[in-house]
Amino acid sequence: MLRSVVESRIFSSTITLVIVINAITLGLETSARAMSYAGPLLLAIDKAALWIFTAEIGLKLWVYRSRFARDGWNVFDFIIVALAWL
């Protein structure tokens, strides 16, 4: 059942939406004006996105186990999320 969730169109679309929101947030974080106006909110959105991406990786690791690393996008996502935590 969990596999059907991870592979669903809704799950994929939700992650894509989080990526877009996170990209906008990261762009706004480079603006001193935006940070002075909404800095704490932007940082909170960034942290929430990181937790969502971490949960996505965790779910995929659980579902795919040893097959996780066979997909280059999974490896790429894992590296990006790991670097974000560092």
FENRANOR-V561527 format. One record per backbone hydrogen bond with DSSP energy under -0.5 kcal/mol. NH is the residue of the N-H (numbers start at 1). CO is the residue of the C=O. Records with the same first field share a line. If there is no record, write none. Layout:
# FENRANOR-V561527
NH = CO / CO
This chain:
# FENRANOR-V561527
5 = 1
6 = 2
7 = 3
8 = 5
12 = 8
13 = 9
14 = 10
15 = 11
16 = 12
17 = 13
18 = 14
19 = 15
20 = 16
21 = 17
22 = 18
23 = 19
24 = 20
25 = 21
26 = 22
27 = 23
28 = 24
29 = 25
30 = 27
31 = 28
32 = 30
35 = 31
36 = 32
37 = 33
38 = 34
39 = 35
42 = 38
43 = 39
44 = 40
45 = 41
46 = 42
47 = 43
48 = 44
49 = 45
50 = 46
51 = 47
52 = 48
53 = 49
54 = 50
55 = 51
56 = 52
57 = 53
58 = 54
59 = 55
60 = 56
61 = 57
62 = 58
63 = 59
64 = 60
65 = 61
67 = 64
68 = 65
70 = 67
71 = 68
72 = 70
74 = 71
75 = 71
76 = 72
77 = 73
78 = 74
79 = 75
80 = 76
81 = 77
82 = 78
83 = 79
84 = 80
85 = 81
86 = 82
